[in-house]
Structures are given as C-alpha cells and as structure tokens.
Amino acid sequence: MLSVEYSDDPGEIKAETKITEYRPLESVTSILDQALTTKELADVIFRTNDSQKVYTNRCILYSQSDILKALFHEKPETPTEIEVNFSKNIVLRALKFCYGKNDIIENFESELKNFADKYGIKELKAICLKSLELRILTCENICDIVSLAFIHEHDILK
C-alpha cells in the first residue's frame, strides 16, 4: 500500500510515503533475466569462442566491473562488441550472476572464476572461490581444485 499526503497550500510541501508491500525478489530477478535474454535495447555483444553472440546491457556491467567500465569509456559507441575466449555457457552464467542470479555457479566455479579474473568482476570471483572452498573433494575434482589453487595462488584451496 502506498499513501501520499499533499497540502492545499502551494508553499508547503508535505508528503508522507508508506510502503507496506515489496516486490518479491523472484519478480525482480525475473525482470532482469528478461532483460538479459532479449536482444532488444542490448548495447553490448559478447562474441564467444564457440562463435555465438550474447547480448547484454552496459548499465548492469558498468556497476560490476572496473575493467568493463573503462572499456565502455574507451568505446562509447553502441553496440560495443567484446570478443571473449569463453563459451556462450560461461558468458551467460557470468552475466546472470551480474543480473542477480546466484544459483548458476555450482560445477562451473573454475571457468567462472577465470572470467571474473579477466573482466574484474570481484564479487563473482569471491563467490567462486568460496564455493570451491566449501566443495567436497572427490577423486574427480581434486586435481582441478589443486591446480586452480596453485595457478592463482589461493592458499585456502591448497
């Protein structure tokens, strides 16, 4: 419920706003997901190493990455095309994270962490590392995790 109170006196501004209901987080995430999955009004195009295009919006990326922010200042024309050495799957997962989805990381931590390193997405990198820390080591994943720990000098993973 939203209530606003106005005064009859033009010199007096009296306003009171009360919001008692909030939009559910799922609704906001859904709206952002729609923005990510449409080409309409996209002003950034990632060209992936599997010859795909991923469309997105610089206003979201601008707030997530100083590296991309600098690129957008260098190349103000739109759409800005960025050639990346990552698959469409990894680019989409990284972008979904930037758009507010957190459930896209599991089993892709290593590749997403590399994307986050390359493009300076600090929060994504931190969450990938935390997820790797918490992962149960198995015969199948121990080599990858130890290799990642030594390559990127992450003592916690060693």
Phi, psi and omega in degrees: 000136179239127177232136180231137181243129180243156178256151176284339180281117183296339179278347183250125175251117181229113180223137177230129180240128176234124176246120181252348177236141180242153175290132179298145180304323180300324180293316179296315179299321179296318178297315179294323178297321176297321179296324180287326187269006177248144177279338183299128180068007176293136180237010174223136177234120173268127174261115188272167181285354174254028173060035177249164175242137176237123183262141180204185185239130183295333182298328177283314182293326181304321182277350185258338190216121175292329179294312179291325176302314179296320178298319180293329176288323178292319183240080183287346181293150179237147356284149175271125178260133181233118177273127183236152178261049179223155179286163177302320180302314181291317179298314179298319179296317179297318180292321177299323176298314179299331180271006172108000179268131181251353186265024185247008189267319188308131181075002177233016186303315185297310181293320179293324177295320177296318177298315180298320176298311184298321186251010172066037178266088190299317183294320178296317179300313182298319181290323177297315179296319179296319179296320177294321177301319185276349183292141176283127180286134176231171177300329183284329187249351186298320180297317179297317183291317179294318178300314178299319180298317182283320180299317185256009176052053177259096184301326182299323181281339181289000000 
